[in-house]
Amino acid sequence: MSSILYDAQGPRAKRRNVVLTVVFLAAMAALLWWVFQTLKDKGQLEWALWEPFFSGTEAWSTYIWPGLQNTLKAAVLAVIIALPLGAVLGIARLSDHAWVRIPAAVVVEFFRSIPVLVLMIFGLALFAEYTNVTSDDRPLYAVVTGLVLYNASVLAEIVRAGILALPKGQSEAAMAIGLRKNQLMRLILLPQAVTAMLPAIVSQLVVIVKDTALGGAVLTYSELLSSANTMSGYYGANVIASFTVVAVIFIALNFALTTFASWLERRLRRAKKSTGAVVGANDAEIAGTTGTGAGGTV
């Protein structure tokens, strides 16, 4: 039995795949065992290093929770600003007017080409020199500024690609019935493109959450990762334990975000497939007899 993409595997191919699977699993088990033994020999698996996270709430309330709050604060602010800004820039790049299309393209390509860390450092210097933002708030402002400028430009390209991926016949049909360009974009193209763009948009939102750690590493912003440094020093250099806990929190946070996005995408696709009309049994019978001419006249 074969499919469109490849032929069904024969006996030799099946045996080869089984052997490769066993070899891979054995290599992974050996690697995990080596990591476990190395950490054990270095004393990183002693209960005293992991105890602060499982007995008492001091580590969570003093270090982890405040750091997580700052991470979420920077990420949420960046998302709230970057999403609409990216949508506007992406739509502007599709404008028929050169005076709108060209400046939008320049802005997108410029900020998309600069590393987000450089944008954060530039933002910190900008707020220090030309604004009255206090030194305590500057790291947050700089992190959000860098995240917004970079990710809005990336989201703009996602929006533009999602709209261009739609069939041209829909645009031509909408224009044929007299819809203006803004009505075509708002009523026809964007609602359909959102579903197609959702996985890429969520991937970029995950990047925003992770990139907040750059602010803690360079700009002394007290987010979750920088809190792990302080926490590991306070609890006797339990670096492995502290960063493992922080890594698990980041994984859980991003997994929850992608799971919600997958659910939302499925819901949007089901809503588009459904007409929203409820047909009763009597209506179905009448429609069937009318369509076939049985039991009455057409």
Buried (B, 14 or more C-beta within 10 A) or exposed (E): EEEEEEEEEEEEEEEEEEEEEEEEEEEEEEEEEEEEEEBEEEEBBBEEBBBBBEEEEEBBEBBBBBBBEBBBBBBEBBBEBBBEBBBBBBBBBBBEEEEBBEEBBEBBEEBBEBEBBEBBBBBBEBBEEEEEBEEEEBBBBBBBBBBBBBBBBBBBBBBBBBBEEBEEEEBEEBBEEEBEEEEBBEEBBBEBBBBBBBBBBBBBBBBBBBBBBBBBEBBEBBBBBBBBBBBBEBBEEBBBBBBBBBEEBBEEBBEEBBEEBEEBBEEBEEEEEEEEEEEEEEEEEEEEEEEEEEEEEE
